[in-house]
Amino acid sequence: MAKIRPFRGLRPPVDLVEFVASRPYDVLSSEEARAEAGENEMSLYHIIKPEIDFEPGIDEHDEKVYEKAVANFEKFQANGWLKQDSKPCYYIYAQTMDGHTQYGFVVAASVDDYMSGVIKKHELTRRDKEEDRMKHVRINKANIEPVFFTFPDNDGLEEILSKTVAEQPVYDFVAEDGVGHKFWVIDNDAVIAKITALFEEIPSMYIADGHHRSAAAAFVGDEMAKNNPNHTGDEEYNYFMAVCFPESHLRVMDYNRVIKDLNGLSKDEFLLKLSENFDVEFKGGYIYRPEKLHNFSLYIEGEWYSLTAKKKTYDDTDPIGVLDVTISSNLILKDILNITDLRSDQRIDFVGGIRGLEELKRRVDLGEMKMALALYPVTMRQIFDISDSGNIMPPKTTWFEPKLRSGLIIHKLE
């Protein structure tokens, strides 16, 4: 059962929230963060990407950079740009993009739940990225940015969401990318107790986005527990900050592929090989979007094709084998194009669904890529099934949008 608790959030005053809030650290480069922060000394980038306070080119993993993050974090608090709530609270965070709004509970999630598997993963993590985030959490003694969880729908929690968001939010703004952000504070003790109890009914929570941040936060908490001879289990470091969305609130977007060459094949030879395992249908010059699971969209030499995997080319009983990313990886990328390692092969690149199929077309039309392959989005049920089975999804499978805004709230470990 999921164990959560409220916490004393460290937050910007209402009149400063738009100055402080930023995109997450891992969706933009140092140069982009430097440009976005500009002359704004209150931008959270000074904490989550503190290399922007040095000359361009500095190694973002330099000790001086981590130390600058700590100094800036202390400065934000000393200047009143971040203030801590007087009592432990839960919070609700809403994001609106393209007319769709998703509501999530901001909670302190349990390190023990992560370690024991109550909090479930569906992606592999890289140790170097974990180490970077661990160092950031450890040196600041805080979860500066939240992780993104989802959980099976729960009527009781949905009722609390509905009642809370009917009230006036404490934050309400639209960021420069057009995404709307609203934020509510739940400080009523009875409601807090009810939320805690309702989450205890949930067998598992699932990491939607932020696998490296989740691992780093949990590992640092576990590390602090082992280093404390007086550890009781009630310390703040036994928890880390997460925004937890009911599954029905979320939209999983497609995660598409662009490939540089056809492995020595002509277009006709490539299409002929595809026809062995797919029903290939010419769609013409207009953008074609996959219509269902096991249906793919191919763009090559100015033309769109529908590819539908033939029966018996996949196993419906295999939670990994039935994924479209697995089908396309095995039957197209590996068998025909000899692309076997999605993490390292330089002949392939990946395009998140937020950019649209127009971006696939653009990159092929420019001659940068030879072909593009669009996939039907993974379903939330597939993510749950794979996580529950203990399996790991292939690389570049899920794309969640919008990303959580950083800087609305911070969780201190002490």
Secondary structure as the mmCIF struct_conf table of DSSP 4:
data_model
#
loop_
_struct_conf.conf_type_id
_struct_conf.id
_struct_conf.beg_label_comp_id
_struct_conf.beg_label_asym_id
_struct_conf.beg_label_seq_id
_struct_conf.end_label_comp_id
_struct_conf.end_label_asym_id
_struct_conf.end_label_seq_id
STRN STRN1 ILE A 4 ARG A 5
STRN STRN2 PHE A 7 PHE A 7
STRN STRN3 LEU A 10 ARG A 11
HELX_RH_3T_P HELX_RH_3T_P1 VAL A 14 LEU A 16
HELX_RH_AL_P HELX_RH_AL_P1 VAL A 17 VAL A 20
STRN STRN4 SER A 22 SER A 22
HELX_RH_3T_P HELX_RH_3T_P2 TYR A 25 VAL A 27
BEND BEND1 LEU A 28 LEU A 28
HELX_RH_AL_P HELX_RH_AL_P2 SER A 30 ALA A 37
TURN_TY1_P TURN_TY1_P1 GLY A 38 GLU A 39
TURN_TY1_P TURN_TY1_P2 GLU A 41 MET A 42
TURN_TY1_P TURN_TY1_P3 LEU A 44 LEU A 44
HELX_RH_AL_P HELX_RH_AL_P3 TYR A 45 ILE A 48
BEND BEND2 LYS A 49 LYS A 49
HELX_RH_3T_P HELX_RH_3T_P3 PRO A 50 ASP A 53
BEND BEND3 PHE A 54 PHE A 54
TURN_TY1_P TURN_TY1_P4 PRO A 56 GLY A 57
TURN_TY1_P TURN_TY1_P5 GLU A 60 HIS A 61
BEND BEND4 ASP A 62 ASP A 62
HELX_RH_AL_P HELX_RH_AL_P4 GLU A 63 ALA A 78
TURN_TY1_P TURN_TY1_P6 ASN A 79 GLY A 80
BEND BEND5 TRP A 81 LEU A 82
STRN STRN5 LYS A 83 GLN A 84
BEND BEND6 SER A 86 LYS A 87
STRN STRN6 CYS A 89 CYS A 89
STRN STRN7 TYR A 90 MET A 97
TURN_TY1_P TURN_TY1_P7 ASP A 98 GLY A 99
STRN STRN8 HIS A 100 SER A 110
HELX_RH_AL_P HELX_RH_AL_P5 VAL A 111 SER A 116
TURN_TY1_P TURN_TY1_P8 GLY A 117 GLY A 117
BEND BEND7 VAL A 118 VAL A 118
STRN STRN9 ILE A 119 LYS A 120
BEND BEND8 GLU A 123 GLU A 123
HELX_RH_AL_P HELX_RH_AL_P6 ARG A 127 ASN A 140
TURN_TY1_P TURN_TY1_P9 LYS A 141 LYS A 141
STRN STRN10 ALA A 142 ASN A 143
BEND BEND9 GLU A 145 GLU A 145
STRN STRN11 VAL A 147 PHE A 151
HELX_RH_AL_P HELX_RH_AL_P7 ASP A 155 VAL A 165
TURN_TY1_P TURN_TY1_P10 ALA A 166 ALA A 166
BEND BEND10 GLU A 167 GLU A 167
HELX_LH_PP_P HELX_LH_PP_P1 GLN A 168 PRO A 169
BEND BEND11 VAL A 170 VAL A 170
STRN STRN12 TYR A 171 VAL A 174
TURN_TY1_P TURN_TY1_P11 GLU A 176 ASP A 177
BEND BEND12 GLY A 178 GLY A 178
STRN STRN13 GLY A 180 ILE A 186
HELX_RH_AL_P HELX_RH_AL_P8 ASP A 189 PHE A 199
TURN_TY1_P TURN_TY1_P12 GLU A 200 GLU A 201
BEND BEND13 PRO A 203 PRO A 203
STRN STRN14 MET A 205 ASP A 209
HELX_RH_AL_P HELX_RH_AL_P9 HIS A 211 ASN A 227
TURN_TY1_P TURN_TY1_P13 PRO A 229 ASN A 230
BEND BEND14 GLY A 233 GLY A 233
BEND BEND15 GLU A 235 GLU A 235
HELX_RH_3T_P HELX_RH_3T_P4 GLU A 236 ASN A 238
STRN STRN15 TYR A 239 PRO A 246
HELX_RH_3T_P HELX_RH_3T_P5 GLU A 247 HIS A 249
STRN STRN16 VAL A 252 MET A 253
HELX_LH_PP_P HELX_LH_PP_P2 ASP A 254 ASP A 254
STRN STRN17 TYR A 255 ILE A 259
BEND BEND16 LYS A 260 LYS A 260
TURN_TY1_P TURN_TY1_P14 ASN A 263 GLY A 264
HELX_RH_AL_P HELX_RH_AL_P10 LYS A 267 LEU A 274
TURN_TY1_P TURN_TY1_P15 SER A 275 ASN A 277
STRN STRN18 PHE A 278 GLY A 284
BEND BEND17 GLY A 285 TYR A 286
BEND BEND18 LYS A 292 LYS A 292
TURN_TY1_P TURN_TY1_P16 LEU A 293 HIS A 294
STRN STRN19 ASN A 295 ILE A 300
TURN_TY1_P TURN_TY1_P17 GLU A 301 GLY A 302
STRN STRN20 GLU A 303 ALA A 309
HELX_LH_PP_P HELX_LH_PP_P3 LYS A 310 LYS A 310
TURN_TY1_P TURN_TY1_P18 LYS A 311 LYS A 312
BEND BEND19 THR A 313 TYR A 314
TURN_TY1_P TURN_TY1_P19 ASP A 316 THR A 317
TURN_TY1_P TURN_TY1_P20 PRO A 319 VAL A 322
BEND BEND20 LEU A 323 LEU A 323
HELX_RH_AL_P HELX_RH_AL_P11 ASP A 324 SER A 328
HELX_RH_PI_P HELX_RH_PI_P1 SER A 329 LYS A 334
TURN_TY1_P TURN_TY1_P21 ASP A 335 LEU A 337
TURN_TY1_P TURN_TY1_P22 LEU A 342 SER A 344
TURN_TY1_P TURN_TY1_P23 GLN A 346 ARG A 347
STRN STRN21 ILE A 348 GLY A 352
HELX_RH_3T_P HELX_RH_3T_P6 GLY A 353 ARG A 355
HELX_RH_AL_P HELX_RH_AL_P12 GLY A 356 ASP A 365
TURN_TY1_P TURN_TY1_P24 LEU A 366 GLY A 367
BEND BEND21 GLU A 368 GLU A 368
BEND BEND22 LYS A 370 LYS A 370
STRN STRN22 MET A 371 ALA A 374
HELX_LH_PP_P HELX_LH_PP_P4 TYR A 376 THR A 379
HELX_RH_AL_P HELX_RH_AL_P13 MET A 380 SER A 389
TURN_TY1_P TURN_TY1_P25 GLY A 390 GLY A 390
HELX_LH_PP_P HELX_LH_PP_P5 MET A 393 PRO A 394
BEND BEND23 PRO A 395 LYS A 396
STRN STRN23 TRP A 399 PHE A 400
BEND BEND24 GLU A 401 PRO A 402
HELX_LH_PP_P HELX_LH_PP_P6 LYS A 403 ARG A 405
STRN STRN24 SER A 406 SER A 406
TURN_TY1_P TURN_TY1_P26 GLY A 407 GLY A 407
BEND BEND25 LEU A 408 LEU A 408
STRN STRN25 ILE A 410 ILE A 410
STRN STRN26 HIS A 411 LYS A 412
#
